Amino acid sequence: MASAKPKRKRRRFSWRTFAGGIALLAAMLFAHSQFEGMFERAELIAYDLRIKRLPPSPSTGQIVIAAIDDKSISDLGQWPWPRSRFGQFVDALRDYKAAVIAFDVVFSEPDHGDVERAEITQRLHGAGLSDQAISASLGAGNDDTFAAAIKKQGATVLSYAFRSHDFRAGTKQPKIAGFLDKIRPPPPMGYGIVRQTDDAAQILYAAQSYLPPVDVLNAAAHSTGFADIDADADGTIRAAMTVVKFNDRFCAPMFMAAADALAGDAPLALAIGPTGITNVSFPGLPIPVDDLGRMLLNFRTGPDPFPYYSLSDVLNHRIPADQLAGKIVLIGATAHGLGDRAGTPINPDMPRVEIQATAIDNVIKGDFFRRTTEAEGLARLAALAIGAVTAIAVAWLSAAVSAIVSGILLVGYYLYAQQRLATDGTVIGVVFPLATGMLMYMMLAGYRYITEGRERQRQRSIMEHYLHPDVLASVLESPEGLRLGGERRHLAILFSDIVGFTSRAEKSEPEALVTLLNTYMTEMIDVILKSGGVVDKLMGDGIMAFWGAPNAIDNPSRSAINAALEMIQRLRKLQAGDPRFADLDIGIGIASGEAIVGNFGGKGHFDYSAIGDSVNLASRLEGLTRHFKVHVIVSGDAFAEAGDGFVARELGLARVKGKANIVPIVEVAGHGNDGADPAFYQRFADALKMVRGGNAPAALDELRRLGVERPKDAPVRIFVEKLAADPVHPPKDIVFEFDSK
């Protein structure tokens, strides 16, 4: 029957993290109110990026641009051209049956030729000639020719410019020649219907002076509108002004004058309330504007949204008639030398005449972008909701799951805002909500990671007193391992014990004995842990350790033997530096083989340990060190697994208590560079070979010589006694049987 999966521990809700999230959210809302300008600038950058990712937005096809471009200047001569040439342009466009002609050029000064003509006229007057005679002699002036063409065409819109349009309407500025502070009749096109509440706001775009076309052109035009389009704080044009207050007149822009001329000159409507401009209406069409009357521009994309034609080609009738008939023809400068260009979200170097074309096309098509009060409120509400949900997610869920939740919120909100922009033109802010969500997740997840990491480290530090770090790491990575049971693994097991500790304990004060034992254990455990071993048990003065679990290692036996030799070296250092250890000695037994390793005990308390025959054997081998008076005895299997590089000697075969089979045992004395004499151990090994080869007398002689050289060597003495006990029938193998540990 399969065992049921352990239930995953339910994650605890972190009220401290949640409270921190609410505080951080409040701080974000406060920062948004205090640094609104900074967020607005960031929103502008985000807006530019967003509109570049919208589907192509084609134009109505009703607007073409007749460009004062480099080709025209090359064909027609140096700029500026005489006004009579512009009269020819208007006549040509009338021939093309253009519906409306709009000039994005300000004709604010008399034509240069007309200035010379005026001087000649004055001289002829002095000579007594009449005006009729003078006109017959000189012909019509350039401005008069241009004005006559404008009147004949009947739907030509001219531009003028304001000197200033800002909020500082009360700040007087010095006069500049050509700029007028009073409206000259006929007045610029304005809003025919203006509704103002009693508490209407006075914070509007306002101007103190303007630069109109010369009188004769101003009187001839169908209408005039201001050509000014202000850039945002970063120098990029994203919106166009729909109204500027001047001389108590609410003036309309050139792009609305052109669109209105195409629509049949219906009156424009304007409403002003306590917050500013509340409504701008083109005939039958409300135009979404902000409190200052700015209309967001929906820039046209796709292939050739506005056809460009050189004015010289128009003048010479090189353009197919159907390309201009019934269209609004917008005339403006595109030649780079004239510098009439500006940056927009889709083009950092767009001719301003195309910006005017965009505004006209937006009014005709009615596909506006709009920033509404509701949209601004929605962005703040979204920031609040995203921040609150993120705080809950981080406080309750894991880092990975809360990251997914936060990502879904942020991506979902961005896609919603982008969908609204693409479908109905509503601009919903994304910077504040996304910044709130991202900052809150990073701050809260980082905070919880740090605090929980510190708590885990504190708990780990406590647990490391009870568990080996590798075991602890395994437990932390797989908590389901904390259940009863184990697995079969190949291990090397080590037992060590202090020789004669019981008698020492009877003769020592408990406090002194504990201090000595703690010092000893600290050194021995440090050796075991550094070698990759697990300290299984501390049994008074005894230590049980094993290698090969929980993490597998290449050669458990070699690691165990190296650790045993290092333990002997550490003991010698203690003996050299501390008189308490002068007569202290230890024995170490090592065996290898299959064992069950895991958690053993009861459900309320259990230990990570190893159980198996090799564990019992290692314990018995540690006991044999007393009999042979050596420090380290290793089973033959463990020694074979460890490989070469050790100074060692076989001690024959042993049948220890609790085991029916005899096992080869080996004393490991060192590595050759730590005091062990390889030659002595090799001679002992050669003597053992002689015994097995049937030459016991020769072996006995060699062992007696070794005994003379090392009279205190117990294995030599024991082997001599074994061989001398029966010289007639000497044994082929030296076998030892032990009935006690």
Number of C-alpha atoms within 10 A of each C-alpha: 3 4 5 6 7 11 7 8 8 8 10 10 14 16 13 11 21 21 14 18 24 18 11 19 23 14 13 21 15 12 13 17 11 11 10 12 12 11 18 15 15 14 17 19 15 14 20 15 13 18 18 13 10 14 10 14 15 15 21 13 13 21 26 21 25 27 26 19 20 15 16 20 17 11 12 13 10 9 11 9 13 15 22 21 16 20 20 17 23 25 19 18 23 21 14 20 16 23 22 25 27 30 24 25 17 17 20 18 14 16 20 15 14 17 14 10 17 13 11 14 19 12 12 15 14 10 9 8 13 13 12 8 12 15 12 10 10 11 11 15 18 22 26 18 19 25 24 21 23 26 16 14 22 18 22 27 26 29 27 25 21 20 18 17 22 15 14 14 18 9 7 8 11 4 12 10 6 14 16 16 16 12 16 14 9 13 16 24 22 24 19 13 13 15 14 15 10 9 11 16 16 16 16 20 21 24 20 23 22 21 22 27 23 17 17 15 23 24 18 21 23 23 25 30 26 28 24 21 20 16 15 12 10 10 12 18 21 23 21 23 23 24 25 24 19 20 13 9 18 20 22 22 26 28 31 24 27 31 23 21 22 19 12 10 14 13 14 21 19 22 17 23 17 15 14 19 24 19 19 25 17 20 15 9 14 14 22 21 23 20 18 20 24 22 24 23 24 22 26 22 17 11 10 10 20 21 15 18 22 21 24 20 15 22 19 11 15 12 14 10 15 11 16 25 18 16 20 26 26 26 24 23 23 23 17 12 9 12 12 15 18 18 18 21 20 15 11 13 14 17 21 23 24 26 25 25 27 22 27 24 28 24 22 20 12 15 16 22 23 22 18 16 11 11 16 14 13 15 22 19 13 22 25 21 17 23 29 18 18 29 28 20 23 30 25 19 17 15 18 11 13 21 19 13 16 23 17 12 21 23 12 12 20 19 13 13 20 22 15 14 20 18 11 12 18 20 22 26 26 24 21 21 25 22 16 26 26 19 16 25 23 13 16 23 23 14 16 19 13 12 13 12 12 12 12 13 12 12 11 17 13 11 13 15 9 14 19 19 17 17 17 17 15 16 15 14 10 10 14 14 15 16 15 15 13 17 12 14 18 20 28 29 32 33 26 28 21 18 20 12 17 11 9 13 13 10 10 11 10 11 9 12 16 14 11 14 14 13 11 18 17 10 15 21 19 14 19 23 17 10 16 22 28 26 22 19 15 13 10 13 16 17 19 22 23 28 29 22 23 21 12 13 15 9 17 26 31 21 20 30 27 19 23 28 20 19 22 20 14 16 20 16 12 18 16 12 11 11 10 13 16 13 8 16 17 22 23 31 29 33 31 28 18 16 21 18 22 23 20 17 13 10 9 5 9 14 16 21 21 25 15 14 15 22 25 17 27 25 21 25 27 26 23 24 21 17 13 18 15 20 22 28 31 30 24 21 17 24 25 13 14 19 11 11 10 19 21 26 22 20 24 18 19 20 19 22 14 14 15 8 9 14 18 17 25 23 23 23 23 23 17 14 10 12 10 16 15 17 11 16 19 14 16 22 16 16 23 25 16 18 20 16 12 14 15 23 17 13 25 23 13 20 24 17 13 19 17 13 11 13 12 11 15 16 21 23 18 15 21 18 12 17 21 15 12 10 12 10 10 18 16 16 14 17 15 14 11 15 9 10 14
